[in-house]
Amino acid sequence: MPQFIRKLVCDCEGATAIEYGLIAALIAVGAISGFNSFGNGLTNMWGKIENNVKESS
């Protein structure tokens, strides 16, 4: 039994894949957040343009 536990503790296979998965998840969260902010900015910009056009008519 101790040999099995020692082998399990020293086994690092798959750690790199998990790390890459975590990095990809962080990048995805950042991209989604950025797109959301960009979308809100565009919505505000087009709203201001719409108001200016209505006021000038």
N, C-alpha and C positions, 0 to 999 in steps of 0.2 A: 504493500500500500504506500509506504513513503516514497518509493521509486516513482509510482504513478503521479503523486502530488508534485514531486520535484520536476518531472517531465512536463506536467501541466503548467507549472509556474514559469518554466523556461521557454515554453512554446510561444513564439512570437509570430507565427504564420497568420496572415490575414490582418495584422495590425496596420500595414501600409494601406491596404484597401480601405480599411475603416477611416484612416486619416484622410485619404483622398476623398472619401465620401463626405466627411465632415467639412472639408475645405469647399467642395462643390456645393454643399448645402448653404454654407455661409455666403458664397458668391451669389447663389440664387436668391437668398433673402435680400442681399444688398441690391441686386438688380431689380427685384420686384419693388423694393422701397424706392429706388431711384425713379423707376418708371411711373410709380404712383405720384411722386412729387412732380415729375415732369408733366404728367397728365393734368394734375390740379392746376399747375401754372398755365397750361394751354387753355383750360376751361376758363380761368379768370381772364386771360388775355382776350379770348373771343367774346366773352361777356362784356368787357369794356368796349371793344370795337362795336359790338351790337348796340350798346347804349349810345355811343357817340354818333352812330349812323341814324338812330331813331331821333336823337336830339337835333341833328342837322337837317332833318327832313321837314 
